[in-house]
């Protein structure tokens, strides 16, 4: 007999749903059994398994492991962990052929899900659809795999510290930094890491708590950075770093309490990386500022605009040999001296290394960035069946006009005022809009162009909805 998943949980980049409504232990067991069957057919047999701090995670982990071992795969259990720690367990060990992290990322506490890698590459898109089809058809292998527990935390933290190799120790000693783990699963690793880092470190909310009692763990929402901002101001710290619920996305503020958005962080990282890798390709998603692409070019790099989505960006990095990539959402990927996956803890240490190597404070680096007028990311509900069709219509109208557009992911139109973007979300029934200009007046004109295109397709920008 096959297993049918709820229609909403198989997504572009991962599997995610609401516990006891759209996602259950039976689903976790079926994911393990099917993923294990696919891995064995691909020549692998050993899977690292980790889980975040959500209340439902241990229950899902138990069922997932049952499914993996029933397929004949061995499960290597690394326990409570940040998502990048699971990626590390898969990437750094020769005896591991795949990995599954149980995590609801930054979704509300009643959500949970699975992020997967197979043989060193992200498992997403067509892979996830194939998993759903195979589970439904009952095309599964039988076996009796083993389970073992593996301690990864100490080794993972030691690997983080190598990011500081070759930096001037005298520049590191005086640094004073605030950190906010948001009660997410990065907390234990952060505590170990901060104890070993040079400088002075002030930590918030490192206790793992799946209810997220202090604030929601999404560092791309400015309100969630208030505690960190207060800490930096009260202690007069150099800068602050925040993580999402599973530690794969970074947020930051400078010493003056200004947010350093994902594309602005990438400007700092790019300046550092390009000083050692002239001409290298630096990738950012279509929501990133023009200032970033200009900055990469000005420092001798090759800027590349690519599709939003951590799995899509990782794949493009492998294809182009890029040492660095990032997204507005705070996913940052270092293949320069690292494995190319998104790791917010490692990105935090790389920010320390960059400020030391560049000989400039994070606040000075932030102050040097051009002041752009931006909209926030505007997300509004559009019927699932309509969202991609609407973008196609808009693209066709723009192509027939004399406007300049990039259609890598949605439609990004550039003109004298700046640029605007409309794209369909891969994970929700929403359209995403964003615009950027040198002036407030220019921004108003750009937003009016977005509204005009939506209206021509019978849509309007409604109330903004969350991730």
RODO-2510 file (C-alpha; in nm, 4 decimals, decimal comma):
residues 467
     n   res          X          Y          Z
     1     x     0,0000     0,0000     0,0000
     2     x     0,1252     0,3483    -0,0859
     3     x     0,1320     0,6571     0,1351
     4     x    -0,0435     0,9799     0,0336
     5     x     0,0997     1,3084     0,1657
     6     x    -0,1228     1,6112     0,2245
     7     x    -0,1198     1,8163    -0,0968
     8     x     0,0299     2,1258     0,0704
     9     x     0,3423     1,9806     0,2351
    10     x     0,5676     1,8830    -0,0583
    11     x     0,7310     2,2186    -0,1380
    12     x     0,9995     2,3417    -0,3733
    13     x     1,2874     2,3475    -0,1228
    14     x     1,1696     2,1199     0,1577
    15     x     0,8727     1,9385     0,3127
    16     x     0,6774     2,1451     0,5647
    17     x     0,3387     2,1282     0,7334
    18     x     0,1259     2,1759     1,0452
    19     x     0,1596     1,9063     1,3117
    20     x    -0,1482     1,6812     1,3420
    21     x    -0,3235     1,8724     1,0621
    22     x    -0,1118     1,8237     0,7493
    23     x     0,1959     1,6505     0,8945
    24     x     0,2183     1,3412     1,1213
    25     x     0,4514     1,0655     1,2401
    26     x     0,3179     0,8455     0,9576
    27     x     0,4378     1,1059     0,7078
    28     x     0,7818     1,1127     0,8719
    29     x     0,8016     0,7324     0,8533
    30     x     0,7049     0,7406     0,4836
    31     x     0,9637     1,0132     0,4113
    32     x     1,2352     0,8008     0,5748
    33     x     1,1311     0,4849     0,3921
    34     x     1,1099     0,6552     0,0517
    35     x     1,4220     0,8734     0,0853
    36     x     1,6127     0,5652     0,2037
    37     x     1,4940     0,3646    -0,0978
    38     x     1,6002     0,6431    -0,3364
    39     x     1,9409     0,6760    -0,1675
    40     x     2,0081     0,3021    -0,1847
    41     x     1,9262     0,2999    -0,5562
    42     x     2,1727     0,5888    -0,5980
    43     x     2,4447     0,3805    -0,4308
    44     x     2,4309     0,5180    -0,0754
    45     x     2,3123     0,3678     0,2519
    46     x     2,3998     0,5941     0,5480
    47     x     2,1926     0,8990     0,6474
    48     x     2,2678     1,1646     0,9113
    49     x     1,9543     1,2760     1,1002
    50     x     1,9193     1,5892     1,3150
    51     x     1,6290     1,7836     1,4620
    52     x     1,5483     2,1353     1,5853
    53     x     1,4029     2,2466     1,9184
    54     x     1,0346     2,2244     1,8316
    55     x     0,8078     2,0273     2,0623
    56     x     0,7142     1,7856     1,7818
    57     x     1,0696     1,7240     1,6549
    58     x     1,1699     1,4207     1,8713
    59     x     0,8478     1,2395     1,7755
    60     x     0,9095     1,3010     1,4031
    61     x     1,2754     1,1998     1,4369
    62     x     1,1792     0,8655     1,5903
    63     x     0,9384     0,7891     1,3045
    64     x     1,1811     0,9101     1,0373
    65     x     1,4553     0,6782     1,1691
    66     x     1,2078     0,3855     1,1687
    67     x     1,1383     0,4551     0,8009
    68     x     1,5059     0,4891     0,7075
    69     x     1,6082     0,1640     0,8757
    70     x     1,3088    -0,0221     0,7232
    71     x     1,4438     0,0771     0,3809
    72     x     1,7803    -0,0812     0,4642
    73     x     1,9626     0,2466     0,5393
    74     x     2,1683     0,3127     0,8509
    75     x     2,0646     0,6207     1,0517
    76     x     2,3378     0,8310     1,2115
    77     x     2,1587     1,0363     1,4766
    78     x     2,3258     1,3645     1,5683
    79     x     2,0410     1,4756     1,7976
    80     x     1,9265     1,8314     1,8686
    81     x     2,1115     2,0514     1,6223
    82     x     2,1088     2,3563     1,3991
    83     x     2,0390     2,2725     1,0337
    84     x     2,3960     2,3629     0,9234
    85     x     2,5307     2,1169     1,1812
    86     x     2,3382     1,8428     0,9987
    87     x     2,4761     1,9695     0,6639
    88     x     2,8228     1,9588     0,8204
    89     x     2,7718     1,6005     0,9427
    90     x     2,6815     1,5018     0,5848
    91     x     2,9497     1,7045     0,4042
    92     x     3,2476     1,6343     0,6292
    93     x     3,2177     1,2568     0,6835
    94     x     3,3057     1,0114     0,4068
    95     x     3,0820     0,7408     0,5552
    96     x     2,7648     0,9561     0,5267
    97     x     2,5735     0,9640     0,1972
    98     x     2,2697     1,1778     0,2797
    99     x     2,1149     1,3927     0,5496
   100     x     1,7722     1,4912     0,6816
   101     x     1,7093     1,7735     0,9274
   102     x     1,3725     1,7906     1,1018
   103     x     1,2952     2,1615     1,1284
   104     x     1,0140     2,4117     1,0971
   105     x     1,2757     2,6850     1,0353
   106     x     1,1136     3,0224     1,1177
   107     x     0,7513     2,9055     1,0845
   108     x     0,5145     2,9291     1,3858
   109     x     0,5662     2,6684     1,6649
   110     x     0,2926     2,4325     1,5377
   111     x     0,4759     2,3790     1,2056
   112     x     0,7539     2,1334     1,1348
   113     x     0,9279     1,9882     0,8325
   114     x     1,2297     1,8259     0,6667
   115     x     1,5322     1,9674     0,4828
   116     x     1,7252     1,7065     0,2862
   117     x     2,0588     1,6505     0,1115
   118     x     2,1620     1,3474    -0,0910
   119     x     2,5202     1,2658    -0,1877
   120     x     2,6454     1,6184    -0,1347
   121     x     2,3734     1,8078    -0,3192
   122     x     2,0426     1,9647    -0,2146
   123     x     1,7382     1,7376    -0,2474
   124     x     1,4612     1,9653    -0,3762
   125     x     1,2143     2,0433    -0,6554
   126     x     1,1843     1,7374    -0,8800
   127     x     1,3446     1,5173    -0,6105
   128     x     1,0692     1,6036    -0,3618
   129     x     0,7967     1,5475    -0,6251
   130     x     0,9539     1,2091    -0,7087
   131     x     0,9573     1,1182    -0,3380
   132     x     0,5842     1,1943    -0,3179
   133     x     0,5075     0,9869    -0,6291
   134     x     0,7140     0,6885    -0,5113
   135     x     0,5557     0,6927    -0,1658
   136     x     0,2081     0,6962    -0,3250
   137     x     0,2980     0,4084    -0,5587
   138     x     0,4583     0,2092    -0,2756
   139     x     0,7840     0,1692    -0,4729
   140     x     1,0000     0,0992    -0,1699
   141     x     1,2989    -0,1147    -0,0813
   142     x     1,3019    -0,3422     0,2247
   143     x     1,5888    -0,3890     0,4647
   144     x     1,7052    -0,3732     0,8219
   145     x     1,9377    -0,0797     0,8773
   146     x     2,1169     0,0036     1,2003
   147     x     2,1153     0,3212     1,4113
   148     x     2,4049     0,4922     1,5870
   149     x     2,4403     0,8177     1,7780
   150     x     2,7203     1,0509     1,6745
   151     x     2,8567     1,3530     1,8637
   152     x     2,9165     1,6314     1,6089
   153     x     2,8859     1,9545     1,8097
   154     x     3,2468     1,9892     1,9294
   155     x     3,3935     1,9105     1,5880
   156     x     3,1486     2,1481     1,4180
   157     x     3,2369     2,4377     1,6523
   158     x     3,6103     2,3736     1,5987
   159     x     3,5480     2,3938     1,2228
   160     x     3,3779     2,7361     1,2677
   161     x     3,6900     2,8742     1,4330
   162     x     3,9044     2,8026     1,1266
   163     x     3,7312     3,1028     0,9642
   164     x     3,9618     3,3212     1,1763
   165     x     4,2841     3,1565     1,0538
   166     x     4,5243     3,4149     0,9153
   167     x     4,3514     3,7165     1,0725
   168     x     4,5389     3,9652     1,2911
   169     x     4,4789     3,8447     1,6501
   170     x     4,5262     4,1966     1,7895
   171     x     4,2261     4,3169     1,5861
   172     x     4,0085     4,0374     1,7220
   173     x     4,0823     4,0738     2,0940
   174     x     3,9118     4,4109     2,1325
   175     x     3,5850     4,3162     1,9574
   176     x     3,2631     4,3250     2,1608
   177     x     2,9712     4,1428     2,0022
   178     x     2,6083     4,0625     2,0868
   179     x     2,4381     3,7393     1,9751
   180     x     2,0688     3,6390     1,9747
   181     x     1,9875     3,2701     1,9202
   182     x     1,6116     3,3400     1,9509
   183     x     1,5581     3,0173     2,1555
   184     x     1,6271     2,8263     1,8338
   185     x     1,8422     2,5184     1,7853
   186     x     2,1632     2,7191     1,7223
   187     x     2,1786     2,8030     2,0976
   188     x     2,4024     2,5178     2,2236
   189     x     2,6528     2,5605     1,9365
   190     x     2,6562     2,9379     1,9924
   191     x     2,7374     2,8915     2,3637
   192     x     3,0342     2,6667     2,2830
   193     x     3,1490     2,8923     1,9999
   194     x     3,1333     3,2181     2,1991
   195     x     3,3384     3,0601     2,4800
   196     x     3,6210     2,9929     2,2316
   197     x     3,6080     3,3124     2,0226
   198     x     3,8499     3,5995     2,0930
   199     x     3,6886     3,9226     2,2177
   200     x     3,3910     3,9808     2,4455
   201     x     3,0554     3,8159     2,3742
   202     x     2,7069     3,8811     2,5120
   203     x     2,4472     3,6107     2,4441
   204     x     2,0667     3,6239     2,4366
   205     x     1,8140     3,3380     2,4399
   206     x     2,0477     3,0403     2,3884
   207     x     1,8135     2,8067     2,5771
   208     x     1,6323     2,5935     2,3187
   209     x     1,2561     2,6413     2,3574
   210     x     1,0131     2,5405     2,0828
   211     x     0,7531     2,7895     2,2119
   212     x     0,9898     3,0819     2,1256
   213     x     0,8947     3,2799     2,4385
   214     x     1,1021     3,5946     2,3716
   215     x     1,0408     3,6749     2,0066
   216     x     0,9741     3,4911     1,6824
   217     x     1,3035     3,3561     1,5374
   218     x     1,3026     3,5324     1,2000
   219     x     1,5863     3,7887     1,1805
   220     x     1,4597     3,9380     0,8528
   221     x     1,1714     4,1016     1,0435
   222     x     1,3054     4,4158     1,2089
   223     x     1,0775     4,3865     1,5149
   224     x     1,2498     4,0567     1,6024
   225     x     1,5853     4,2382     1,6313
   226     x     1,4685     4,4758     1,9076
   227     x     1,6199     4,2717     2,1946
   228     x     1,9537     4,2545     2,0147
   229     x     1,9403     4,6260     1,9329
   230     x     1,8788     4,7066     2,3004
   231     x     2,1695     4,4838     2,4076
   232     x     2,4106     4,6479     2,1590
   233     x     2,3031     4,9957     2,2755
   234     x     2,3169     4,9203     2,6504
   235     x     2,6585     4,7497     2,6366
   236     x     2,7953     4,9769     2,3618
   237     x     2,8901     4,6730     2,1476
   238     x     3,0552     4,6782     1,8036
   239     x     2,7724     4,4886     1,6338
   240     x     2,5084     4,2194     1,6891
   241     x     2,4214     3,8913     1,5141
   242     x     2,0871     3,7054     1,5215
   243     x     1,9764     3,3645     1,3954
   244     x     1,6534     3,2090     1,2750
   245     x     1,4952     2,9048     1,4401
   246     x     1,7285     2,6466     1,2852
   247     x     2,0475     2,8492     1,2432
   248     x     2,0769     2,8657     0,8653
   249     x     1,9813     3,2343     0,8263
   250     x     2,1644     3,5324     0,9726
   251     x     2,0498     3,8818     1,0682
   252     x     2,2782     4,1621     1,1903
   253     x     2,2837     4,5161     1,3263
   254     x     2,5766     4,7555     1,3457
   255     x     2,7021     4,9488     1,6487
   256     x     2,4458     5,2247     1,5853
   257     x     2,1545     4,9788     1,5811
   258     x     2,1034     4,9935     1,2033
   259     x     1,9908     4,6693     1,0414
   260     x     2,2417     4,5175     0,7990
   261     x     2,0129     4,3399     0,5516
   262     x     2,1063     4,0201     0,3671
   263     x     2,2353     4,1962     0,0552
   264     x     2,4320     4,4448     0,2684
   265     x     2,5994     4,1622     0,4605
   266     x     2,6907     4,0133     0,1246
   267     x     2,8594     4,3426     0,0300
   268     x     3,0888     4,3063     0,3344
   269     x     3,1608     3,9384     0,2662
   270     x     3,2212     4,0070    -0,1048
   271     x     3,4755     4,2806    -0,0320
   272     x     3,6666     4,0357     0,1898
   273     x     3,6424     3,7320    -0,0430
   274     x     3,7259     3,9278    -0,3597
   275     x     4,0439     4,0641    -0,2008
   276     x     4,1690     3,7026    -0,2258
   277     x     3,9715     3,5770    -0,5288
   278     x     3,9848     3,8457    -0,7990
   279     x     3,7299     3,7980    -1,0777
   280     x     3,5252     3,5411    -0,8818
   281     x     3,1507     3,5102    -0,9370
   282     x     2,9333     3,6316    -0,6473
   283     x     2,5686     3,5228    -0,6640
   284     x     2,2673     3,6992    -0,5110
   285     x     1,8943     3,6494    -0,5567
   286     x     1,6703     3,8757    -0,7633
   287     x     1,5496     4,0651    -0,4540
   288     x     1,8981     4,2031    -0,3808
   289     x     1,9936     4,5713    -0,4125
   290     x     2,1579     4,7114    -0,7228
   291     x     2,4164     4,8509    -0,4776
   292     x     2,5349     4,4927    -0,4101
   293     x     2,5852     4,4053    -0,7776
   294     x     2,7684     4,7375    -0,8311
   295     x     2,9839     4,6733    -0,5213
   296     x     3,0872     4,3262    -0,6439
   297     x     3,1863     4,4687    -0,9829
   298     x     3,3744     4,7602    -0,8226
   299     x     3,5838     4,5110    -0,6205
   300     x     3,6783     4,3074    -0,9265
   301     x     3,4127     4,0368    -0,8989
   302     x     3,1557     3,9069    -1,1439
   303     x     2,8042     3,9684    -1,0053
   304     x     2,5373     3,7128    -1,0971
   305     x     2,1658     3,7578    -1,0259
   306     x     1,9883     3,4256    -0,9694
   307     x     1,6609     3,2724    -0,8554
   308     x     1,5451     3,2986    -0,4929
   309     x     1,5670     2,9739    -0,2941
   310     x     1,8537     2,8203    -0,0961
   311     x     1,8549     2,4963    -0,2994
   312     x     1,8570     2,6825    -0,6324
   313     x     2,1441     2,9078    -0,5223
   314     x     2,3533     2,6130    -0,3941
   315     x     2,3102     2,4375    -0,7290
   316     x     2,4136     2,7524    -0,9209
   317     x     2,7234     2,7904    -0,7018
   318     x     2,8387     2,4393    -0,7903
   319     x     2,7755     2,5080    -1,1597
   320     x     2,9710     2,8376    -1,1669
   321     x     3,2406     2,7593    -0,9084
   322     x     3,1301     3,0656    -0,7103
   323     x     3,3000     3,1067    -0,3689
   324     x     3,0186     3,3203    -0,2211
   325     x     2,6437     3,3653    -0,2567
   326     x     2,3542     3,5018    -0,0545
   327     x     1,9880     3,5924    -0,0377
   328     x     1,7910     3,8821     0,1052
   329     x     1,6396     3,6315     0,3479
   330     x     1,9750     3,5912     0,5270
   331     x     2,0909     3,2619     0,3740
   332     x     2,4658     3,3105     0,3093
   333     x     2,6724     3,0431     0,1354
   334     x     3,0521     3,0217     0,1598
   335     x     3,2349     2,7798    -0,0689
   336     x     3,5507     2,9838     0,0015
   337     x     3,7267     2,7684     0,2659
   338     x     3,3923     2,6013     0,3518
   339     x     3,1361     2,3593     0,2085
   340     x     2,9013     2,5907     0,0154
   341     x     2,5949     2,5423     0,2364
   342     x     2,4068     2,8119     0,4297
   343     x     2,5356     2,8368     0,7857
   344     x     2,4489     3,1407     0,9981
   345     x     2,6959     3,0509     1,2757
   346     x     2,9803     3,0299     1,0264
   347     x     2,8577     3,3535     0,8619
   348     x     2,8747     3,5200     1,2049
   349     x     3,2393     3,4171     1,2450
   350     x     3,3118     3,5276     0,8864
   351     x     3,1740     3,8720     0,9749
   352     x     3,4305     3,8898     1,2578
   353     x     3,7032     3,7784     1,0135
   354     x     3,5955     4,0326     0,7494
   355     x     3,6029     4,3297     0,9866
   356     x     3,9522     4,2232     1,1038
   357     x     4,0895     4,1584     0,7536
   358     x     3,9428     4,4742     0,6008
   359     x     4,0607     4,6818     0,8972
   360     x     3,7224     4,8581     0,9209
   361     x     3,4490     4,8338     1,1832
   362     x     3,1137     4,6806     1,0847
   363     x     2,9583     5,0231     1,1563
   364     x     3,2026     5,1933     0,9152
   365     x     3,1370     4,9294     0,6489
   366     x     2,7612     4,9823     0,6903
   367     x     2,8015     5,3642     0,6793
   368     x     2,9929     5,3433     0,3496
   369     x     2,6969     5,1788     0,1740
   370     x     2,4811     5,3983    -0,0503
   371     x     2,1542     5,5106     0,1052
   372     x     1,8797     5,3574    -0,1081
   373     x     1,5036     5,4013    -0,0759
   374     x     1,3533     5,0497    -0,0572
   375     x     1,0163     4,8952    -0,0032
   376     x     1,0150     4,6011     0,2354
   377     x     0,9415     4,2654     0,0747
   378     x     0,5680     4,2965    -0,0036
   379     x     0,3897     3,9592    -0,0057
   380     x     0,0229     3,9324    -0,0966
   381     x    -0,2119     3,6434    -0,1522
   382     x    -0,2896     3,5318    -0,5064
   383     x    -0,4680     3,2102    -0,5967
   384     x    -0,2208     2,9221    -0,6478
   385     x    -0,3585     2,8539    -0,9970
   386     x    -0,3179     3,2205    -1,0945
   387     x     0,0206     3,3241    -0,9521
   388     x     0,2570     3,1928    -1,2249
   389     x     0,0151     3,2821    -1,5063
   390     x    -0,0034     3,6429    -1,3834
   391     x     0,3772     3,6719    -1,3858
   392     x     0,3852     3,5306    -1,7422
   393     x     0,1310     3,7939    -1,8536
   394     x     0,3321     4,0740    -1,6934
   395     x     0,6548     3,9444    -1,8523
   396     x     0,4878     3,9367    -2,1947
   397     x     0,3620     4,2958    -2,1615
   398     x     0,7051     4,4191    -2,0474
   399     x     0,8750     4,2321    -2,3362
   400     x     0,6419     4,4057    -2,5819
   401     x     0,7322     4,7495    -2,4376
   402     x     1,0685     4,9270    -2,4432
   403     x     1,1337     4,8527    -2,0740
   404     x     1,4474     4,6635    -1,9690
   405     x     1,3650     4,3463    -1,7763
   406     x     1,5443     4,0501    -1,6213
   407     x     1,3238     3,7378    -1,6133
   408     x     1,5587     3,5051    -1,4224
   409     x     1,2953     3,4686    -1,1493
   410     x     0,9747     3,6624    -1,2070
   411     x     1,0116     4,0061    -1,3679
   412     x     1,2690     4,2624    -1,2513
   413     x     1,2365     4,5900    -1,4451
   414     x     1,5150     4,8523    -1,4340
   415     x     1,4730     5,2151    -1,5355
   416     x     1,5999     5,5644    -1,4513
   417     x     1,4221     5,5549    -1,1126
   418     x     1,5754     5,2204    -1,0034
   419     x     1,4077     4,8793    -1,0275
   420     x     1,0944     4,6896    -0,9324
   421     x     1,0317     4,3167    -0,9012
   422     x     0,7302     4,0891    -0,9146
   423     x     0,7765     3,7133    -0,8657
   424     x     0,5654     3,4152    -0,7625
   425     x     0,6623     3,2422    -0,4383
   426     x     0,7610     2,8765    -0,4831
   427     x     0,6361     2,7843    -0,1374
   428     x     0,3097     2,9750    -0,0868
   429     x     0,0105     3,1117    -0,2789
   430     x     0,1619     3,4610    -0,2835
   431     x     0,3220     3,7090    -0,5182
   432     x     0,6272     3,8946    -0,3911
   433     x     0,6976     4,2564    -0,4864
   434     x     0,9927     4,4807    -0,4114
   435     x     1,1265     4,8119    -0,5417
   436     x     1,4367     5,0248    -0,4890
   437     x     1,5279     5,3791    -0,5916
   438     x     1,7743     5,6571    -0,5123
   439     x     1,4845     5,8764    -0,3949
   440     x     1,1455     5,8503    -0,2220
   441     x     0,9781     6,0096    -0,5259
   442     x     1,1382     5,7518    -0,7557
   443     x     1,0230     5,4735    -0,5256
   444     x     0,6637     5,6002    -0,5430
   445     x     0,6760     5,5929    -0,9226
   446     x     0,8153     5,2369    -0,9205
   447     x     0,5454     5,1108    -0,6821
   448     x     0,2837     5,2742    -0,9075
   449     x     0,4254     5,0719    -1,2003
   450     x     0,3902     4,7500    -0,9957
   451     x     0,0274     4,8400    -0,9168
   452     x    -0,0420     4,9223    -1,2820
   453     x     0,0895     4,5822    -1,3983
   454     x    -0,1113     4,3990    -1,1319
   455     x    -0,4260     4,5864    -1,2296
   456     x    -0,3782     4,4933    -1,5957
   457     x    -0,3801     4,1301    -1,4821
   458     x    -0,6877     4,1826    -1,2643
   459     x    -0,4936     4,1753    -0,9356
   460     x    -0,4069     4,4186    -0,6599
   461     x    -0,1554     4,4434    -0,3794
   462     x    -0,3611     4,3338    -0,0792
   463     x    -0,2596     4,3094     0,2838
   464     x     0,0957     4,1828     0,3192
   465     x     0,1147     3,8227     0,4441
   466     x     0,3993     3,6523     0,6345
   467     x     0,6360     3,3768     0,5269
***
